[in-house]
Amino acid sequence: MIVSPRVTRSLIWLTLALVMVSATSGCSWLKKRVGYENSKQTNPLEIPPGLDAPSTNNALLVPNVEGTAAGAQASVETFTVNDTLESTWRRMGLALNRIEGVTVTGSAQALGSYDVRYQGLNYLIRAEAAGDSTRVTAFTSEGAAAANSPASRLLGILKSRLN
C-alpha cells in the first residue's frame, strides 16, 4: 500500500497536534486532585477573654517607699546597690521614670547612664560595677560630681527605691 505524501503530512500534523495537547495538559490526567480544593471554610480564630488587654499584674512596678518625697529624703552623693550592673541599670530606668519631677532625656546602657532633667537642671546618673555590687553617682552637666544639689536629693530618692 502506497501512502500519498498528502496523507503522510496530515498524519504528521495530527501526531504533532496530539503531542502538543498532551504536553500542555500536564500531569492532571495521571494525578487525582487531593487537598485544599475540597476543603471546607473554617471559622476565624477567636481571642480568649482577657488576652486582648495588656497585663495588669504588678510584677514590674517599683514600690513607693515611705518618705520618698523630694523634701523628706536625705541627700546622698553616691550609693551602692547589691546587684549586677545590668540589673541595676534596668531597675534604675524604671525607678527614674516613676519619680515625680524627673524627665529621662536619654540613656546609654553601654555606659550605664541616664541623662535626666530634675528641678530645671540636667544631670547624668551613672551606674558602674564595683565588685559584686554597683555604685550609683550623679554628675552635673559640667562633669563634676553633683554634691549638695537637687541631684543629691534625687539620688536619695533613687537609693530608697533601689535598695
N, CA and C atoms as a LAMMPS dump frame, in Angstrom:
ITEM: TIMESTEP
0
ITEM: NUMBER OF ATOMS
489
ITEM: BOX BOUNDS ff ff ff
-5.0000000000000000e+02 5.0000000000000000e+02
-5.0000000000000000e+02 5.0000000000000000e+02
-5.0000000000000000e+02 5.0000000000000000e+02
ITEM: ATOMS id mol type element x y z
1 1 1 N 0.831 -1.147 0
2 1 2 C 0 0 0
3 1 3 C 0.894 1.233 0
4 2 1 N 0.594 2.054 -0.877
5 2 2 C 1.372 3.273 -1.04
6 2 3 C 0.54 4.423 -0.474
7 3 1 N 1.226 5.164 0.387
8 3 2 C 0.545 6.286 1.032
9 3 3 C 1.023 7.557 0.346
10 4 1 N 0.071 8.396 0.065
11 4 2 C 0.431 9.627 -0.639
12 4 3 C 1.108 10.611 0.312
13 5 1 N 1.925 11.502 -0.227
14 5 2 C 2.604 12.481 0.616
15 5 3 C 1.611 13.384 1.347
16 6 1 N 0.465 13.592 0.784
17 6 2 C -0.537 14.431 1.424
18 6 3 C -1.053 13.781 2.709
19 7 1 N -1.298 12.48 2.668
20 7 2 C -1.779 11.739 3.829
21 7 3 C -0.674 11.682 4.88
22 8 1 N 0.558 11.523 4.425
23 8 2 C 1.683 11.471 5.341
24 8 3 C 1.802 12.793 6.097
25 9 1 N 1.69 13.88 5.407
26 9 2 C 1.752 15.187 6.074
27 9 3 C 0.599 15.364 7.046
28 10 1 N -0.539 14.924 6.693
29 10 2 C -1.7 15.039 7.579
30 10 3 C -1.491 14.22 8.841
31 11 1 N -0.917 13.004 8.676
32 11 2 C -0.646 12.164 9.84
33 11 3 C 0.419 12.798 10.74
34 12 1 N 1.418 13.4 10.134
35 12 2 C 2.467 14.069 10.908
36 12 3 C 1.858 15.235 11.698
37 13 1 N 1.034 16.047 11.042
38 13 2 C 0.403 17.194 11.717
39 13 3 C -0.531 16.728 12.832
40 14 1 N -1.239 15.663 12.575
41 14 2 C -2.146 15.123 13.577
42 14 3 C -1.356 14.586 14.776
43 15 1 N -0.254 13.908 14.507
44 15 2 C 0.594 13.388 15.57
45 15 3 C 1.197 14.544 16.381
46 16 1 N 1.697 15.57 15.684
47 16 2 C 2.239 16.74 16.376
48 16 3 C 1.172 17.438 17.219
49 17 1 N -0.024 17.548 16.724
50 17 2 C -1.117 18.18 17.468
51 17 3 C -1.43 17.382 18.728
52 18 1 N -1.469 16.054 18.64
53 18 2 C -1.731 15.214 19.807
54 18 3 C -0.615 15.341 20.839
55 19 1 N 0.639 15.386 20.355
56 19 2 C 1.769 15.545 21.266
57 19 3 C 1.678 16.897 21.969
58 20 1 N 1.354 17.947 21.261
59 20 2 C 1.25 19.293 21.842
60 20 3 C 0.128 19.361 22.878
61 21 1 N -1.009 18.767 22.574
62 21 2 C -2.134 18.79 23.513
63 21 3 C -1.771 18.024 24.779
64 22 1 N -1.169 16.874 24.642
65 22 2 C -0.814 16.085 25.825
66 22 3 C 0.302 16.761 26.624
67 23 1 N 1.206 17.468 25.959
68 23 2 C 2.3 18.146 26.66
69 23 3 C 1.783 19.344 27.451
70 24 1 N 0.795 20.038 26.935
71 24 2 C 0.29 21.218 27.633
72 24 3 C -0.742 20.878 28.691
73 25 1 N -1.258 19.691 28.7
74 25 2 C -2.276 19.332 29.687
75 25 3 C -1.654 18.97 31.023
76 26 1 N -0.356 18.768 31.102
77 26 2 C 0.317 18.483 32.363
78 26 3 C 0.036 17.084 32.861
79 27 1 N 0.208 16.908 34.134
80 27 2 C 0.064 15.591 34.736
81 27 3 C -1.298 15.41 35.371
82 28 1 N -2.233 16.314 35.082
83 28 2 C -3.52 16.214 35.751
84 28 3 C -4.277 14.947 35.373
85 29 1 N -3.97 14.337 34.267
86 29 2 C -4.632 13.095 33.892
87 29 3 C -4.119 11.934 34.741
88 30 1 N -2.853 12.075 35.225
89 30 2 C -2.259 10.981 35.962
90 30 3 C -2.477 11.088 37.473
91 31 1 N -2.769 12.273 37.953
92 31 2 C -2.851 12.511 39.383
93 31 3 C -4.272 12.903 39.76
94 32 1 N -4.761 12.357 40.857
95 32 2 C -6.097 12.771 41.24
96 32 3 C -5.985 13.955 42.199
97 33 1 N -6.954 14.832 42.188
98 33 2 C -6.917 16.056 42.989
99 33 3 C -7.196 15.743 44.454
100 34 1 N -6.24 16.184 45.294
101 34 2 C -6.368 15.981 46.731
102 34 3 C -5.893 17.271 47.403
103 35 1 N -6.522 17.646 48.495
104 35 2 C -6.018 18.793 49.238
105 35 3 C -7.035 19.879 49.407
106 36 1 N -6.548 21.084 49.241
107 36 2 C -7.347 22.246 49.597
108 36 3 C -8.556 22.465 48.689
109 37 1 N -8.57 21.877 47.496
110 37 2 C -9.685 22.109 46.589
111 37 3 C -11.012 21.659 47.19
112 38 1 N -10.983 20.611 48.006
113 38 2 C -12.206 20.07 48.579
114 38 3 C -12.393 20.451 50.039
115 39 1 N -11.532 21.311 50.583
116 39 2 C -11.646 21.651 51.999
117 39 3 C -12.799 22.615 52.232
118 40 1 N -13.304 22.611 53.457
119 40 2 C -14.407 23.484 53.83
120 40 3 C -13.855 24.703 54.55
121 41 1 N -14.571 25.815 54.466
122 41 2 C -14.187 27.046 55.146
123 41 3 C -14.333 26.853 56.657
124 42 1 N -13.33 27.299 57.426
125 42 2 C -13.413 27.195 58.879
126 42 3 C -13.677 28.571 59.468
127 43 1 N -14.16 28.584 60.687
128 43 2 C -14.431 29.846 61.366
129 43 3 C -13.112 30.507 61.758
130 44 1 N -13.058 31.835 61.806
131 44 2 C -11.833 32.516 62.217
132 44 3 C -11.53 32.222 63.69
133 45 1 N -10.244 32.337 64.049
134 45 2 C -9.845 32.109 65.435
135 45 3 C -10.43 33.188 66.33
136 46 1 N -10.814 32.796 67.534
137 46 2 C -11.331 33.745 68.498
138 46 3 C -10.285 33.974 69.585
139 47 1 N -10.161 35.223 70.017
140 47 2 C -9.229 35.561 71.088
141 47 3 C -9.936 35.292 72.41
142 48 1 N -9.323 34.474 73.263
143 48 2 C -9.951 34.206 74.56
144 48 3 C -10.088 35.485 75.374
145 49 1 N -11.098 35.568 76.23
146 49 2 C -11.282 36.773 77.048
147 49 3 C -10.052 37.043 77.907
148 50 1 N -9.67 38.299 77.991
149 50 2 C -8.544 38.689 78.835
150 50 3 C -7.211 38.758 78.107
151 51 1 N -7.105 38.183 76.91
152 51 2 C -5.83 38.215 76.187
153 51 3 C -5.707 39.418 75.263
154 52 1 N -6.778 40.195 75.098
155 52 2 C -6.712 41.348 74.22
156 52 3 C -6.322 42.626 74.968
157 53 1 N -6.127 42.546 76.277
158 53 2 C -5.724 43.704 77.079
159 53 3 C -4.333 43.455 77.654
160 54 1 N -3.568 44.512 77.909
161 54 2 C -2.244 44.32 78.499
162 54 3 C -2.343 43.745 79.912
163 55 1 N -1.27 43.138 80.329
164 55 2 C -1.206 42.546 81.658
165 55 3 C -1.338 43.629 82.725
166 56 1 N -2.11 43.332 83.74
167 56 2 C -2.315 44.319 84.804
168 56 3 C -1.657 43.899 86.11
169 57 1 N -0.817 42.875 86.073
170 57 2 C -0.156 42.479 87.316
171 57 3 C 0.931 43.489 87.667
172 58 1 N 1.342 43.496 88.886
173 58 2 C 2.289 44.499 89.382
174 58 3 C 3.72 43.991 89.413
175 59 1 N 4.084 43.095 88.51
176 59 2 C 5.41 42.487 88.551
177 59 3 C 6.532 43.485 88.268
178 60 1 N 6.297 44.481 87.432
179 60 2 C 7.377 45.399 87.056
180 60 3 C 7.299 46.754 87.743
181 61 1 N 6.391 46.908 88.687
182 61 2 C 6.275 48.187 89.369
183 61 3 C 7.339 48.314 90.454
184 62 1 N 7.924 49.486 90.539
185 62 2 C 8.862 49.782 91.613
186 62 3 C 8.011 50.331 92.755
187 63 1 N 8.027 49.703 93.914
188 63 2 C 7.137 50.131 95
189 63 3 C 7.515 51.495 95.542
190 64 1 N 6.485 52.243 95.974
191 64 2 C 6.73 53.504 96.662
192 64 3 C 7.148 53.191 98.081
193 65 1 N 8.173 53.858 98.542
194 65 2 C 8.665 53.667 99.896
195 65 3 C 8.299 54.909 100.678
196 66 1 N 7.875 54.736 101.929
197 66 2 C 7.519 55.884 102.761
198 66 3 C 8.69 56.861 102.832
199 67 1 N 8.359 58.137 102.766
200 67 2 C 9.395 59.157 102.908
201 67 3 C 10.188 59.398 101.639
202 68 1 N 9.597 59.12 100.465
203 68 2 C 10.347 59.323 99.236
204 68 3 C 10.043 60.662 98.582
205 69 1 N 9.296 61.498 99.218
206 69 2 C 9.052 62.819 98.652
207 69 3 C 10.373 63.577 98.62
208 70 1 N 10.507 64.475 97.642
209 70 2 C 11.781 65.154 97.443
210 70 3 C 12.224 65.929 98.686
211 71 1 N 11.303 66.528 99.404
212 71 2 C 11.684 67.304 100.576
213 71 3 C 12.005 66.441 101.783
214 72 1 N 11.437 65.231 101.859
215 72 2 C 11.597 64.399 103.049
216 72 3 C 12.785 63.455 102.942
217 73 1 N 13.428 63.377 101.804
218 73 2 C 14.504 62.408 101.593
219 73 3 C 15.857 63.038 101.871
220 74 1 N 16.715 62.281 102.493
221 74 2 C 18.072 62.763 102.781
222 74 3 C 18.878 62.851 101.49
223 75 1 N 19.824 63.784 101.457
224 75 2 C 20.69 63.935 100.288
225 75 3 C 21.784 62.876 100.317
226 76 1 N 22.117 62.361 99.149
227 76 2 C 23.127 61.318 99.013
228 76 3 C 24.038 61.697 97.857
229 77 1 N 25.35 61.552 98.036
230 77 2 C 26.278 61.858 96.947
231 77 3 C 26.556 60.647 96.076
232 78 1 N 26.564 59.477 96.663
233 78 2 C 26.738 58.229 95.928
234 78 3 C 26.203 57.104 96.809
235 79 1 N 25.803 56.01 96.198
236 79 2 C 25.363 54.864 96.986
237 79 3 C 25.645 53.586 96.207
238 80 1 N 25.567 52.449 96.912
239 80 2 C 25.872 51.154 96.328
240 80 3 C 24.64 50.266 96.371
241 81 1 N 24.422 49.51 95.302
242 81 2 C 23.317 48.56 95.201
243 81 3 C 23.918 47.164 95.105
244 82 1 N 23.411 46.241 95.879
245 82 2 C 23.908 44.858 95.852
246 82 3 C 23.234 44.092 94.716
247 83 1 N 23.602 44.424 93.499
248 83 2 C 23.045 43.791 92.303
249 83 3 C 24.036 43.993 91.166
250 84 1 N 23.813 43.268 90.054
251 84 2 C 24.701 43.406 88.9
252 84 3 C 24.494 44.755 88.222
253 85 1 N 25.445 45.157 87.428
254 85 2 C 25.351 46.431 86.711
255 85 3 C 24.152 46.445 85.764
256 86 1 N 23.964 45.367 84.989
257 86 2 C 22.868 45.318 84.015
258 86 3 C 21.516 45.419 84.705
259 87 1 N 21.336 44.661 85.78
260 87 2 C 20.064 44.671 86.504
261 87 3 C 19.826 46.027 87.17
262 88 1 N 20.869 46.593 87.767
263 88 2 C 20.728 47.901 88.419
264 88 3 C 20.381 48.971 87.401
265 89 1 N 21.025 48.936 86.231
266 89 2 C 20.742 49.938 85.188
267 89 3 C 19.292 49.859 84.748
268 90 1 N 18.789 48.64 84.545
269 90 2 C 17.395 48.455 84.125
270 90 3 C 16.439 48.947 85.209
271 91 1 N 16.682 48.548 86.454
272 91 2 C 15.827 48.957 87.571
273 91 3 C 15.899 50.472 87.789
274 92 1 N 17.084 51.037 87.578
275 92 2 C 17.268 52.469 87.731
276 92 3 C 16.385 53.23 86.73
277 93 1 N 16.321 52.736 85.496
278 93 2 C 15.472 53.371 84.487
279 93 3 C 14.012 53.33 84.87
280 94 1 N 13.55 52.185 85.373
281 94 2 C 12.158 52.068 85.812
282 94 3 C 11.87 53.036 86.954
283 95 1 N 12.778 53.108 87.914
284 95 2 C 12.577 53.978 89.075
285 95 3 C 12.604 55.453 88.667
286 96 1 N 13.554 55.848 87.82
287 96 2 C 13.639 57.255 87.393
288 96 3 C 12.377 57.696 86.67
289 97 1 N 11.808 56.817 85.861
290 97 2 C 10.579 57.159 85.135
291 97 3 C 9.385 57.327 86.062
292 98 1 N 9.472 56.811 87.283
293 98 2 C 8.353 56.887 88.218
294 98 3 C 8.531 57.949 89.309
295 99 1 N 9.659 58.62 89.309
296 99 2 C 9.885 59.666 90.307
297 99 3 C 9.299 60.969 89.769
298 100 1 N 8.445 61.586 90.558
299 100 2 C 7.776 62.815 90.14
300 100 3 C 8.801 63.928 89.936
301 101 1 N 8.683 64.629 88.826
302 101 2 C 9.571 65.736 88.523
303 101 3 C 10.811 65.355 87.734
304 102 1 N 11.005 64.065 87.462
305 102 2 C 12.183 63.606 86.714
306 102 3 C 11.766 63.31 85.277
307 103 1 N 12.53 63.817 84.335
308 103 2 C 12.33 63.507 82.923
309 103 3 C 13.61 62.858 82.411
310 104 1 N 13.484 61.619 81.941
311 104 2 C 14.643 60.922 81.364
312 104 3 C 14.76 61.399 79.919
313 105 1 N 15.876 62.054 79.599
314 105 2 C 16.066 62.6 78.253
315 105 3 C 16.941 61.725 77.367
316 106 1 N 17.621 60.744 77.959
317 106 2 C 18.463 59.853 77.164
318 106 3 C 19.044 58.764 78.044
319 107 1 N 19.553 57.728 77.392
320 107 2 C 20.18 56.641 78.146
321 107 3 C 21.246 55.974 77.286
322 108 1 N 22.212 55.366 77.952
323 108 2 C 23.267 54.625 77.263
324 108 3 C 23.62 53.417 78.128
325 109 1 N 23.114 52.256 77.75
326 109 2 C 23.349 51.064 78.548
327 109 3 C 24.833 50.708 78.588
328 110 1 N 25.546 50.901 77.49
329 110 2 C 26.973 50.574 77.461
330 110 3 C 27.753 51.4 78.491
331 111 1 N 27.295 52.615 78.769
332 111 2 C 27.94 53.465 79.761
333 111 3 C 27.281 53.342 81.126
334 112 1 N 26.134 52.653 81.198
335 112 2 C 25.408 52.515 82.456
336 112 3 C 24.851 53.836 82.939
337 113 1 N 24.393 54.683 82.008
338 113 2 C 23.993 56.028 82.415
339 113 3 C 22.628 56.43 81.877
340 114 1 N 22.019 57.392 82.581
341 114 2 C 20.779 58.028 82.172
342 114 3 C 20.983 59.532 82.23
343 115 1 N 20.543 60.239 81.187
344 115 2 C 20.509 61.695 81.197
345 115 3 C 19.128 62.074 81.712
346 116 1 N 19.071 62.893 82.758
347 116 2 C 17.791 63.273 83.345
348 116 3 C 17.714 64.784 83.515
349 117 1 N 16.495 65.259 83.572
350 117 2 C 16.225 66.661 83.89
351 117 3 C 15.421 66.639 85.181
352 118 1 N 15.938 67.344 86.194
353 118 2 C 15.296 67.359 87.513
354 118 3 C 15.413 68.764 88.092
355 119 1 N 14.29 69.332 88.484
356 119 2 C 14.206 70.683 89.034
357 119 3 C 14.89 71.703 88.132
358 120 1 N 14.667 71.564 86.838
359 120 2 C 15.172 72.521 85.861
360 120 3 C 16.631 72.369 85.481
361 121 1 N 17.321 71.359 86.011
362 121 2 C 18.737 71.159 85.698
363 121 3 C 18.959 69.785 85.087
364 122 1 N 20.001 69.674 84.254
365 122 2 C 20.337 68.397 83.615
366 122 3 C 21.427 67.69 84.405
367 123 1 N 21.248 66.368 84.566
368 123 2 C 22.215 65.551 85.291
369 123 3 C 22.447 64.247 84.55
370 124 1 N 23.592 63.652 84.839
371 124 2 C 23.913 62.327 84.335
372 124 3 C 23.931 61.402 85.555
373 125 1 N 23.043 60.411 85.575
374 125 2 C 23.021 59.423 86.65
375 125 3 C 23.733 58.2 86.099
376 126 1 N 24.819 57.807 86.766
377 126 2 C 25.671 56.746 86.217
378 126 3 C 25.797 55.596 87.195
379 127 1 N 25.7 54.382 86.675
380 127 2 C 25.916 53.161 87.459
381 127 3 C 27.186 52.507 86.937
382 128 1 N 28.057 52.09 87.865
383 128 2 C 29.284 51.414 87.462
384 128 3 C 29.546 50.242 88.396
385 129 1 N 30.086 49.18 87.834
386 129 2 C 30.349 47.97 88.608
387 129 3 C 31.388 48.26 89.673
388 130 1 N 31.123 47.731 90.871
389 130 2 C 32.054 47.872 91.993
390 130 3 C 32.13 46.514 92.675
391 131 1 N 32.905 45.609 92.095
392 131 2 C 32.988 44.248 92.621
393 131 3 C 31.7 43.492 92.311
394 132 1 N 31.051 42.938 93.351
395 132 2 C 29.796 42.211 93.166
396 132 3 C 28.581 43.13 93.252
397 133 1 N 28.8 44.416 93.433
398 133 2 C 27.699 45.361 93.538
399 133 3 C 27.865 46.463 92.492
400 134 1 N 26.99 47.46 92.569
401 134 2 C 27.005 48.555 91.594
402 134 3 C 26.956 49.882 92.343
403 135 1 N 27.819 50.82 91.957
404 135 2 C 27.858 52.155 92.564
405 135 3 C 27.099 53.122 91.647
406 136 1 N 26.233 53.94 92.245
407 136 2 C 25.427 54.914 91.5
408 136 3 C 25.856 56.309 91.927
409 137 1 N 26.147 57.163 90.934
410 137 2 C 26.625 58.521 91.172
411 137 3 C 25.922 59.468 90.217
412 138 1 N 25.774 60.723 90.623
413 138 2 C 25.193 61.757 89.76
414 138 3 C 26.262 62.786 89.416
415 139 1 N 26.215 63.273 88.179
416 139 2 C 27.158 64.281 87.712
417 139 3 C 26.391 65.456 87.124
418 140 1 N 26.953 66.651 87.253
419 140 2 C 26.352 67.837 86.649
420 140 3 C 26.676 67.856 85.159
421 141 1 N 26.095 68.805 84.444
422 141 2 C 26.366 68.918 83.013
423 141 3 C 27.81 69.313 82.731
424 142 1 N 28.526 69.869 83.742
425 142 2 C 29.936 70.213 83.579
426 142 3 C 30.841 69.004 83.821
427 143 1 N 30.3 67.91 84.351
428 143 2 C 31.084 66.706 84.575
429 143 3 C 31.511 66.49 86.016
430 144 1 N 31.232 67.45 86.904
431 144 2 C 31.611 67.298 88.31
432 144 3 C 30.563 66.477 89.049
433 145 1 N 30.978 65.822 90.128
434 145 2 C 30.029 65.083 90.96
435 145 3 C 29.023 66.07 91.538
436 146 1 N 27.75 65.682 91.514
437 146 2 C 26.676 66.589 91.919
438 146 3 C 26.427 66.487 93.421
439 147 1 N 27.285 67.137 94.221
440 147 2 C 27.137 67.143 95.685
441 147 3 C 26.345 68.38 96.101
442 148 1 N 25.547 68.232 97.153
443 148 2 C 24.757 69.343 97.704
444 148 3 C 23.935 70.056 96.637
445 149 1 N 23.194 69.324 95.869
446 149 2 C 22.379 69.886 94.796
447 149 3 C 21.082 69.083 94.704
448 150 1 N 20.169 69.504 93.85
449 150 2 C 18.959 68.697 93.654
450 150 3 C 19.278 67.259 93.228
451 151 1 N 20.385 67.068 92.557
452 151 2 C 20.756 65.712 92.121
453 151 3 C 21.055 64.825 93.318
454 152 1 N 21.643 65.369 94.373
455 152 2 C 21.91 64.543 95.549
456 152 3 C 20.608 64.168 96.251
457 153 1 N 19.584 65.045 96.208
458 153 2 C 18.262 64.677 96.734
459 153 3 C 17.631 63.605 95.844
460 154 1 N 17.822 63.732 94.526
461 154 2 C 17.319 62.725 93.598
462 154 3 C 17.973 61.371 93.861
463 155 1 N 19.277 61.376 94.126
464 155 2 C 19.972 60.123 94.446
465 155 3 C 19.425 59.504 95.731
466 156 1 N 19.045 60.344 96.687
467 156 2 C 18.455 59.838 97.919
468 156 3 C 17.142 59.104 97.648
469 157 1 N 16.324 59.689 96.789
470 157 2 C 15.056 59.046 96.41
471 157 3 C 15.336 57.758 95.66
472 158 1 N 16.268 57.823 94.732
473 158 2 C 16.61 56.638 93.919
474 158 3 C 17.164 55.525 94.806
475 159 1 N 17.979 55.876 95.779
476 159 2 C 18.544 54.879 96.699
477 159 3 C 17.446 54.145 97.462
478 160 1 N 16.462 54.902 97.946
479 160 2 C 15.379 54.257 98.698
480 160 3 C 14.547 53.339 97.825
481 161 1 N 14.481 53.611 96.539
482 161 2 C 13.699 52.758 95.626
483 161 3 C 14.467 51.525 95.148
484 162 1 N 15.792 51.638 95.087
485 162 2 C 16.586 50.523 94.575
486 162 3 C 17.071 49.563 95.668
487 163 1 N 17.19 50.022 96.889
488 163 2 C 17.676 49.156 97.99
489 163 3 C 16.545 48.514 98.748
